Amino acid sequence: MKNSVIKIYVVIISITLFSCSTQPEPIRYGEDSCHFCEMTIVSQAHAAQAVSSKGKQFKYDAIECMMNDIINNQTEMAVKLVANFASPGEMLDAENAGYIINDSINSPMGANLAAIEMKNNQDLYTWEELKSQFKGENTVTVNNQ
């Protein structure tokens, strides 16, 4: 009897601890749908994901979907990840990545947006600059090189 009660407590405690985890779940490309636009997530070069401070998972087919969702809903996200355009399938911390807006980049929602690893001396948007662009606080300048 005591062992059964102990097992029940262990299960309840485990469920409680893991249900609030902010660990991102892997995106299942070709299966998961975008939380914002509901399109199927297929591009490993443009996907994004976030986890709320309460552990809710949000997956997106494009960085612009995540940005618009965060701005529109003002949800506090503990984790924000974006696909590394230079290495599809690899995710980068959204706040430490650099962002490119260029007509040659065909992102799923048409913002011509991609993320890459931020390195010194690169002319890239930061997360906060990108957020300002999406809020309409600045005009987006597209580099046509």
Buried (B, 14 or more C-beta within 10 A) or exposed (E): EEEEEEEEEEEEEEEEEEEEEBEBEEBEBEEBBBBBBEBEBBBBBBBBBBBBEEBBBBBBBBBBBBBBBBEEEEBEBBBBBBBBBEEEEEBBBBEEBBBBBEEEBEBBBEBBBBBBBBEEEEEBBBBEEBBBBBEEEEEBEEEEE
